[in-house]
Amino acid sequence: TVGLVAGAKHDAEAKQLIDYLLSSEVEAKMLAAHFAVRSVRPEPTTQPRLPLMRVDYVEVARMMPRAVESARKILEGRE
């Protein structure tokens, strides 16, 4: 994630950095280093893109309280 802070003193330079970070060149480097799993750019194909994984959001919501409590215990050093 990258963003431009409103009122930045060097906004032209910041925009230049943002353009570079969002470039296909940087994306290719991130993919090659396995820092990203897939491109965010549209693929030049007529075939639909398949999702990386299917998520059952109802199950996620059901498990959320337990997950939050577990994370809290870990972060507080109780587990």
matplotlib code that plots the C-alpha trace (Angstrom):
import matplotlib.pyplot as plt

x = [0.0, 1.2, -0.4, 0.3, 0.0, -2.1, -0.1, 3.3, 6.2, 7.5, 4.4, 5.8, 8.6, 6.2, 4.0, 7.0, 7.9, 4.3, 4.3, 7.5, 6.2, 3.0, 4.9, 4.9, 8.7, 8.4, 5.5, 7.6, 10.4, 8.0, 6.5, 10.0, 11.0, 7.7, 6.7, 3.5, 1.5, -0.1, -0.3, -3.0, -3.1, -5.6, -4.4, -4.4, -6.9, -10.6, -10.6, -12.0, -9.5, -10.0, -9.8, -6.8, -9.0, -12.7, -13.7, -16.7, -17.4, -20.2, -17.6, -15.1, -17.6, -18.4, -14.8, -13.8, -14.4, -12.3, -9.5, -9.5, -9.3, -6.5, -4.5, -5.0, -3.6, -0.6, 0.1, -0.3, 2.1, -0.4, -0.1]
y = [0.0, 3.4, 6.8, 10.5, 12.6, 15.7, 18.9, 17.1, 19.5, 17.4, 16.1, 16.1, 13.8, 11.7, 11.2, 10.2, 7.6, 6.3, 6.0, 4.0, 1.7, 1.0, 0.3, -3.0, -3.1, -3.1, -5.5, -7.9, -7.7, -8.4, -11.4, -12.8, -12.4, -14.2, -11.1, -11.0, -14.0, -12.7, -9.5, -7.0, -6.0, -7.5, -10.6, -10.3, -13.2, -13.7, -16.5, -15.5, -15.2, -17.8, -16.6, -17.6, -19.2, -19.4, -17.9, -18.8, -15.4, -16.7, -19.2, -16.4, -14.3, -17.2, -17.9, -14.2, -13.9, -17.0, -15.7, -12.3, -13.8, -16.1, -13.2, -11.1, -13.9, -14.3, -10.6, -10.2, -13.1, -15.4, -18.2]
z = [0.0, -0.8, -0.3, -0.7, 2.4, 1.8, 2.0, 1.6, 1.0, -1.9, -3.5, -7.0, -5.8, -3.8, -6.9, -8.9, -6.2, -6.1, -9.9, -9.7, -6.9, -8.9, -12.1, -13.9, -13.5, -9.7, -9.8, -11.9, -9.3, -6.5, -8.3, -9.1, -5.4, -4.4, -2.4, -4.4, -5.5, -8.7, -10.8, -10.0, -13.7, -16.0, -17.9, -21.7, -22.1, -22.5, -19.9, -16.5, -13.7, -10.9, -7.3, -5.2, -2.7, -1.8, 1.5, 3.5, 5.1, 7.3, 8.8, 9.1, 11.0, 13.3, 14.1, 14.5, 18.3, 19.0, 16.7, 18.3, 21.8, 20.7, 19.1, 22.3, 24.5, 22.2, 22.1, 25.8, 26.4, 28.0, 25.4]

ax = plt.figure().add_subplot(projection="3d")
ax.plot(x, y, z, "-o")
ax.set_aspect("equal")
plt.show()
